[in-house]
Amino acid sequence: MREVINDIERWRKAGKRVAIARVVDVEGSGPRDPGATMVVNDAGEVAGSVSGGCVEGAVLMEALSVLEGTRQPGVITFGYSDDEAFAVGLTCGGTLHLFIEELNW
């Protein structure tokens, strides 16, 4: 969270809305540990990382959906078998559980 705080403050001062995605659980091997954080503003700018790059694009889209009101805040899961993992860039396999919500502070 510390690595994205400056981005959050800058975006909020500019009047942008911000969504936060945090890793809340990892099953099997995962690229980032629980607590890893990514933030997205309503213009599509991103700071931080929840997966080292392998599912960031999908998380960006889900976070924007939360900001647009087309998705409710909550837990989203990304998981792949080891065979499928390489095809999508999740080289470690495993399953990531993230909580995505709009920041309201």
N, C-alpha and C positions, 0 to 999 in steps of 0.2 A: 504494500500500500504506500509505503514511503516514497517509492520511486515515481508514483503518479500524482502525488499530492500537489505539486507545483502546476502540473497540467490542469488538474481539476480547478484549482483556484483561478488560473488564467482564463479558462473557458467560462467559469461562472461569472467572473468580472465582465466578460464580453457578452454576457446574457445568454450563453448557450446552455441547453439542458444536457445533463450527463447521466449515462447509465454505467453501472459497475457490474462486472462479472468476476466472481471469486470462485476458485477451486475449493469445494467443500469436502470432497472425498475422492479418493483414487482407489480403484480396484485393480489388482495386478500391478504391472509396471506402468508408470506414467511419466511424462516429460517434466511435469512441475508438481510440487507438493501442495497439499491444502494450504490455503492462504494466498497463493499466487493470484495476482489481480490484473485485470485489464479494464480500462475505462474507454468509453466511446461517447463522443458528443453528437448532437443532432445534425452536425454537418458531415459526419462520417469520419472525423479524425479519431485516431486511436493512440493510446499510450499504454505501456505495460504489456504483459503476456501471460496467458494461462496455459499455453501448450508448447512454447518454443516455436510456434509458427504453423504447426500441422492442422489445427482446427480454428485458427484465428479468424479466417474469413467467415466461417459459419457462425462464430460467436458474434462477430460484428453485425451480421444480418439479424440475429436474434435480439441483440441489444437495441438496434434501431427499431425493431418491431415493438419492443417494450416502450421506447420513447414515443412511437407513433400511436400507441394504444391498441395495436392489433394483436399483441401478445401480453398475457398477464405476467407480472413478475413471478419468479419461482425457479425451481430447479430444472435444469436441462442436462441431459446425459449424452455423452459421445463415447461410443465404445466400438471396438473392432476386434475381430479375431486376429491373431498374429498374421495369418495368410493375407487378410484384407488390409492390414495396417500399412504395408509398404505401398499399396496402390493409391492410398490417399495421403501418404506422407506421415502417418503416425507410426514411426518406426519401432516404437516400444510396445505396441499393442496396448492392452489394458483398457480400462474404462474411466473416463473423467466425469465427475458430477460437478456442475457449476450452478451457483445461484446468481441470477441476473435481476437487477432492480434499478429503478431510477433513483439517483441521489436527490434527496430533498433537504439538504442542509447547506 
